[in-house]
Amino acid sequence: MDNTPLPTTPGSTADEWHDASADNSPATNEAPSKLESATLSKASTGTNEKRSMHFSKNMGIDVDLNIGPAPLSYEEKAIKERENCDYSTQITLDMAKNGTAPRKVRIYADGIYDLFHAGHARQLMQAKNIFKNVYLLVGVCNDDLTHSKKGKTVMDEAERYESVRHCRYVDEVVIDAPWVLDDDFLTHNKIDFVAHDEIPYGAEGSDDIYQHIKARGMFVATQRTDGVSTSDIICRLVRDYDMYVRRNLARGYSAQDLNVGFLKKNQLEFQSKIDTVKSKFRTYEEESKTFMERWEDRSKEYIHSFIGLFEKTGVLHLLHRSQSPFMLPSSHGGKSDTEDEDTGASKNTHIHNKSKQNDKKTQGTN
């Protein structure tokens, strides 16, 4: 069972958490009416034009069945949704919490979303379900901005856009998202609230880039998922670097593809062969051990059976089964065992009587 703390908003409690995914209109996640091919597109964010690659075409998507990714901010569906929003009607925090908002509550969450993982998905799930009837916009920063602020990413901007738009909680992906949100950006995208965790996020010249959002009462808090992050995943890759390189070399990748030198490549291939030999030796060792354990168990059974066979009763029973009583040799004139026993008893009686007579004679002499 999931024990992640429930998201809260300023002045709210966990009891006010509401799973509104079932309350949203079916049209919320409706796919674009027409999916474009992978092309270079231009989209305007404020006054800047950026490029974005759109992957979706001929991917078996049936828009009539409401199956498809969330639209990018420059696509027709996203534009219509934005134009139909009456932003003159301001939605307060109390209205959103009480479910009395006259229209969809437009919540914005942003990030890099490199190597999109469960922590990202949980953040977006919380933002989507924090109020009833939420339209979730997710801003994703482009490569130029991200590399200048945080360094190189594993996935490029087009891959990150595509990953986020296929998350079930996302209604729209805002490409080329800014690092710091200003009033023009909020107004252009008709944003009612901004969702992020409460930990201050510093940047150049600011201790918390969301401080002015909080001051305006437009901030809603989500909870981070501990134990999973993009940095953690990259750390695992670095830690097990040699293993992953050897695996990909074995799968047909070239040393050039993996940016591995000639000597390093040969070293890794040699190590792979050694590991293969070790693995086979371990398998042989385990099989031998299993065989010896089984043989030891069977040998004990054989020994017990052998000893039981040559016990006195076992020998007599064996002789009785294998030979006729007339064929048994006799060392006392052919007498039977019964006759021998009777004769022995008579001798014992005679000796006993003679002993008594001698005792009487001795007493009479005395």
Salt bridges, closest charged atoms under 4 A:
ASP2 OD2 - ARG122 NH1 2.28
GLU16 OE2 - LYS97 NZ 4.00
ASP23 OD2 - HIS18 NE2 2.81
GLU36 OE1 - HIS54 ND1 4.00
GLU75 OE2 - HIS54 ND1 3.20
GLU75 OE1 - ARG165 NH2 3.33
GLU76 OE2 - LYS80 NZ 3.12
GLU81 OE2 - LYS104 NZ 3.46
ASP143 OD1 - ARG160 NH2 2.73
GLU162 OE1 - ARG165 NH1 3.51
GLU162 OE2 - HIS166 ND1 3.89
ASP171 OD2 - LYS128 NZ 2.63
GLU172 OE2 - ARG82 NH1 3.51
ASP183 OD1 - ARG216 NH1 2.62
ASP192 OD1 - ARG103 NH2 2.87
ASP197 OD2 - HIS196 ND1 3.54
ASP197 OD2 - ARG224 NH1 3.44
ASP208 OD2 - LYS214 NZ 2.90
ASP240 OD2 - ARG239 NH2 3.26
ASP242 OD1 - LYS264 NZ 3.55
GLU269 OE2 - LYS265 NZ 2.84
ASP275 OD2 - ARG246 NH2 2.98
GLU301 OE1 - ARG298 NE 3.89
ASP340 OD2 - HIS332 NE2 2.14
